[in-house]
Amino acid sequence: MQTFRIIQPTPALKPFIRYYWILQDRSSGIVTQRTLPTGCMSLVFHRGDRLKVTSRNEFQPHSFICGQESGYSDVISTGDIEMIVVVFQPHAAKTIFRMPAALLRDRNVAVADIENPALRDLAHRVEDSENHDICIELIENYFYKCLMYGTPYHLPRLAEVVRHINNSTQTNIKTLANIACLSEKQFSRVFSEH
C-alpha cells in the first residue's frame, strides 16, 4: 500500500519552504520511478529503505541535500519506503544551508558529509521519531534556528525575479536584473549563489 501526503509549512517558513511531502510504500516488489527536475532544492530523509539511483548504480544516502537538477533520474525501490522531503523555494535553500546553491547542482550530498553538527543531529532525530508530525515539528524548529541569524538581503528581490520567470513566456537577464534592482553582473552572481 502506498500513501502520499503534502504538508504546508507554517506561515513564517513559507518564504523559504514550498512544502513537505511524505511517501510511504509497503510494496513487495521492485518499483521503478522517474523523477523530474522541479527547479527546487530538497532535503530528503529516508526513514525506511533507500532508493537506488540507476544511472549511478548506487543507493541514495539516508539523509541528503538534493541540489537543483538539470535532468531526470530513474530510481528503484526494493522494500519498505518511508521518506520525508522538504522542498525549498527555488531561491531560498542558501538561507538555510549557508552555501552557494550552484555547488549542489545535480548532486545529492549526504548530511553526514556536511560539516553541520546540528543538521546531522536533526537527521538522527527524524530517523528515530515516532511519527511524521513530530518529524515536521523537529524540521521546522531546526529551520527557525537557522533563520535566527537573519535572512539574506537579496531574498525578497529574488522572490520577485522567480515570480516574474514563472509568469513570463520569455525574459532576459537585463529585465531580471532590473526587477532585482541590481546590475547585470551583480544579478548573475547573486542569482547563481541562490
N, C-alpha and C positions, 0 to 999 in steps of 0.2 A: 504494500500500500504506500502511496506517495501523498505527502501533504506539502503545500507551499503556501507561505504567508508573507505578506508585505506589511511592515510596521513603519509608521511615520515617526520621525524624530520629534523631540519636544520643540516648541516654537523657537527657543533660544538657539537651538542647534540647526534649525532649518537652513540658514545661510551657508552651512558647511556640509550638511549631510542631506542627500536626496531622500534616502530611505534605507531601511534594513530589510533583508529578506532571509527567510528561514526555510530550508528544504530538508525534509526527512523522507527517505526512500528505503523501504524494507524489502525491495525486490530481491527475489532469489534468482539471480542470473546476471548475465553481462548486459549492461545498458550503455549504448554509445550515444553521446550528445555532442552537437556542435555549438560552441559558444561564439557569439558575435561581439565585436567591439561596441562599447556604449559611449566612448569618449570620456569615461569617468574612471578614476582610480577606485580601488576597493581594498578593504581589509577583510580577509577571509579567515574564519575559524572552523576547522574540522573537529567535530565532537565525536564523529564515528570514523568509519573507514575513509581513506582519502581517495581522490580521483586520480587516475593515471592520464597524463598528457601523452597522446600517441605520437605526436611529432618529435618529442624529445625522449620518448620511451622511459619516462620517469614519473614517480608519484609527486603530487603537489605536497609542499610542506604542511605540517599540521596547522600552523598559523602563518599567514604571509600577507604582504602587501602586493597587490596586483597593480602594476602601473598601467597607464593608458595603453591600449593595444591598437596596432595598426592593421591587424588581420584576424581572421577567425582561428580557432583551435578546436581540435576534437579531443574529448575526454571520455574515459570509460570508467564506469562504476562497477565494482565487483563484489559489493557487500552492502552492509547497512550504512547508509549515508545520513549524516546529520551535519548540516552546515549552517552557520550564521554569517551573513555577509553584510558589511557596511558599504554602501555605495555613496561616495562623496560627490558633492557638486563638482563640475569639471575644473574649477579654478581654486578649490578650497583645500585640497589634501596637504599642500605645502604648509598651511597654517598648523595642522596637527603634527605632521612628521618633521617639520623644520629642515627639509632638504628639498633641493630643486626637483620638481616633478620630472624634468627631462632625464634625470639619472635613472628613473624607474621605468621608462618607456619600454614596452614589450618585454618586461621582466616580472617574474614572481620572486620576491625577496623574502626569505624566511625571517620571521620575527626573531628567531634565535640568532640570526646573523647580524642583527642590528644592535648597535651599542645604545640600547634604551632599556634599562632595567625595569622601569615602570610598565612599558609595553609588554615585555616578557612576562612580568607578573600578571598583567591583565590576561594574557593568553592562557596561562595556567589556571587562573581563577574562572575564566569562561569554560575551559575544558572540564573543570571539576564541579561546576554549578549544578544545582538540582533541576532547574527549569529555564526555559527561554526568557521569561520575564526578568528573572534575576540576571541573566546574561546581558540583556539590553540595558538594565539599570547599571551594571558594572561598566559597560562600554561607555554609556553616556557620562557617568561620573569621571571616567578617565578623560574624555574629551573636554569636560568642563575644566578639569585641572590644566589641561594643555592650553586652554584659552585664557587662563588667569594671567598669562604673560603678555596678553594683548593680541589683537588681530592686526595683520599687516595693513599698512596704509592703503595699498592698492586693491584690496579685496572688493570694495564697492565698485571701483572702476571696472574691474574685470567681470563682475557680475553683469554690468550693463553691456559690456562687449559680448559676453556669451549670449545674453538675451537678444542682442542685435543679430548675431550669427544665426541663432535658431529661428529668427523671424524673417530673415532675408534669403532671397534666392541667390543673390550674388553680392559680394562685398570685396573690399580690398584693404590692404594694410593701412593706407592713408586714412580711410574712413574709420577704421577701428582705432587707430592712434588718436584721431580727433575725438572720438567718443570717450576715450580714456584720458583725454587732456594731457597727452604725452607726445614727445617727438616720435617719429617712426622708429628710430634706433632704440630709444628708451622702451617703447612699447614692445618691440621684438624681444628685448631682454627680459622684461617683466613677464610677458605672456609665456615665454619659454620656461621661465622659472616656476610659474604657477601651473 
